[in-house]
Amino acid sequence: MHFNQTGKFLKRIPYAGFGRGENPILVINGGQGFMMTPSSARMIKDIRRLARIMPNGRSFVLIGYDPDAAHVTVDGLADDVTTIIEQHFGGTADVMGISYGGVIAARAAACSPENVSRLVLLVSAPWFSDEGKQRIQKQIDLITAGEMSLLLREFTAMFRSRWLNTLMDLRVRLSADGMLRRLGKPDVILHHLRAMLECEAPGACQVRKETPTLMIGGSRDQFFAAAMMEASARFPHIEASIFPGETHMVPIERTREVRQVTAAFLQES
């Protein structure tokens, strides 16, 4: 894998690689991976941002989602992850899931622990909180009603900082037309959102003790705060790094601290 190399796994899942080292970390993108139409330029921007919180000296590969998916389930997405690990990562990999991608990563690690050596859930948990599911349902309702501009506005109050929220709101207002053109197919977005509402907390596949797991997030995360607390109580072997007062945007607002925690966990043996 080479710096800024892009392509598709399984002939349908876009990826971008960063670095040239062996044993790359597999990173599963968040909801933006299916909310927006994938492109090589966009994937490269994503990995350059992601590099700010990744350990020095470790290469990584960011994967997105099938932009033409006709049917989506969390189990199916997790199966794709394990197949990618088996075919392209030598059978085992350190895996990081961001937000939506964390639920998929947790399911892959729980059902196929032999493929995941270490697991990081970044602003994520093994399942969405009730508040998170309510937000997903609202997004579904807006898309169904054709209110795509209002859908974009849903993401303008995610920061802890009011100043950053104001800047995001201004960006959406000024660039709405361009953003709308870059959105993914509405039916594909709906498939992915509904898959999470149909996903239940781990049942047959539990969060296994043999997989070292780190959960990173904010105590006021709008999608996962309660789920992170519940997961910590149900699975005490999960290492949790919860930043008080922070929201879903903690990797951006506390970049240095998040990188320190991530690097300590994912540094090479």
N, C-alpha and C positions, 0 to 999 in steps of 0.2 A: 504494500500500500504506500502511495507516495503523497507528498504534500499537495493538497488541492486536487487530487484525483477524484473524478466523479464518474458515476455510472449507475447501473441498476442491478440489484440482486434479484434472483429468481425471475429475471426479465421484466419486472414490474415495480420493484421497490427502489426508489432513488436513494443514492448514498453519496457521501463526500468524505474523503479521507484526509487526515491531517498528520503529517510527520512521516518518518521512514522507519521507525523502530519496530522491532518484533513485539509480539503479544499486545496488539492494539486493544484499547478499551472499546467496546461496542456501546454506542449511545443511541437511545431511542428518543426521537424528537417528541415534543409536546404537541398540543392541538394545532399549532400553526402549521405543522407538517401536512395536515389535510385541509385546514381552513384556506390555505393559499395554494395556488397552482405551483408545483415544484419546477424549479429551473436550476441549471448548474450555477448560475450567478448567485441565486438566492441561497443555495446550499453552501456555497463557499463563504458568503457573508455570515451564515449561521455558525460554521465551524470556527471562523476567526473570532466571533464573539465568545463562543464556548471555550476557546483556548485560554481565555482569561481566568477560568476557574479550574482548569485541569492541571494535573501534576506536571512539573517540568520533566522533560525527557520521555514522556509517555505519548506515543501516537494514539490516535483514536479515529473511529469511523462513526459518522452520524448517519442514521437511516431515517427515512420518512415513511410515507404510506402510499399504497397503490392509488394513483389519482383517478383510476377508472373502476374502482371496486364496485361490484354489483351486489355483494353481500358481505357483511362484516360482523364478526363476533370477537370477543376478547380472547377466547380459546384459539380461534383461527389466527389472530395476530400473534399470539404467543407461539403457536406452532411455526409460523414464519420465522420468528426470531431464532428458535432452536435449529431450524433447517439452515438458516444463514450461518449460524455458529458451526454447525457440522460441516458445511460445504466450504466455508471461507475462512474459518478461524481455528482450524485444527481440532475441532470438537469441544473446546472449552474456552471461555473468555470471561473477563471482568465485564460486567454489564451495568450501565447507568440508564435509568429511565427518568425523563423529565416530565413532570406533571402527568398528563394523559399517558405518556409513554411509561411512567413508573408503574401504573397498574398492570400494563402488559408485561413489563420486566419482572414484576413480582410473580405474576402467574407463570411465566416461563421458568423462573427459578424454582418455584414451588413444585411444578409438575415435571420438570426435567432438571433436577439439581446437578446431575452429572455434567451438564453443559455450562453451568454458571459457577465460576469459582468465587467471585465476590459480587455483591449487589449494592448499588447505590440508588436510593429513591430521592431524587432532587425535587424539592417542592412537590412532594408526592407521598403516596401511601399505597398499601395494597388495594384500597378501594376509595371511592369518593365519599366525602361527608354528605350528610343530608342537605346542607346548604349548597354544596357543590352540585348535587343532583338537581336541586331547584334551579340553579343557574344554567345547567345544561338544558333542562326542560324549557326555560325561557328562550335560550338560543334556538332550540328546535321550533318553538312557536313563532319566533320572528322570521326564521327561514321559510317556514310553511306559509306564512302570510306574505312573503316576498319583501319583507322589510330589511333588506340587506344593509342599508345605511344605519339603521338602528342597531343591527347586529354589531357593526364596527364600534358603535358608541358603548357597547357593553364592556369594552376593554380599556376605557379611558379613566377608570377609577381603581386600578389595581395596585398602585403604588402606595407606600406609607406617606411619602412626601406629597403634600398638596401641590407644590411647585411642579413636580414631575407629572402629576395627574393633569395639571393645567396645560403643560407642554404637549402631552399626549392628546388631549382633547383638541388643542389647536391644530396639531398635525392631522388628526382625522378630519377636522372641518376643512382644512386647506387642501388636503390630498385625497379626499373621499373618492373622487372619480377614478383616480389611478388605482387606489386600493381595491375598489369594486371590480375593476377589470382584472386584477390579479387574484381574486378569490377563486377557490376551487369550484368544482361543479356542485350546485346545491344538493343534488340527490346523494352525492358521495359524502359530503359533509354530514348530511342527515344520517346516513348509514353508520358513520363512526360515532356520532353523538348518541344515537339510539342504542348502539352496542354497549355503551357504558351504563345506560339506565337499565339494561337487561342483565348486566353483570352483577352477580351477588358476591358477598364477601367470601373469602376462601372456604370451601367446604371439603370436597374430596382432595383438593390440592391445598395443603396448609403451607404457611411460611416455615420452612424447615430450619432446624437448629444448625444443620451441618453447613449451611451457606452463610458466611459472614455477611451481615447486612447493616448498612448505614442509611438512616433516614434524616434528611436535612429539610428544614422548612421554617416558617414563621408562625408564631403563636396566633396570629390573626389571618392566616392564610384563608382566602375566600372559598377555596375548593377542598382543602384537605385538613384544616386545623383539627377538627373533632376526630377525623379518621386517624390522624397521626397519634393523638392521645389514646384512642381506642386500641390501635395496633400495638403501641408501646405497652399497654396494660395486658393485652392478650398474648403478646409474644415478647417476654422480657429479654430474650436474647438479642433482639434488635437494638443496635446502638442508635440512639436518637440525638440529634443536634438541633434543638429548637431555639430559634432566636426570638426573645421576648419582644412583643410589639411589632414584629415584622409581618409583612403580607406575602402574597404569592410572588412578589418581585424581589424577594430577598437576595437572589443571586446577582441582581443589578445594583441594589442599594447597599449590599454588604459584600461586595465582590471579594475583597481581600480575605475576610474571615471565612467565607464559604470556600475559597480556594485552599486555605490552610487546612480546614477540616477534610476536604476532599483529598488533598494531596497526602495527608497523613494516613488516610485509609487505603488509598490506591497506589501508594508508592511500591515500586518493584521489590519483591522479596530478595 
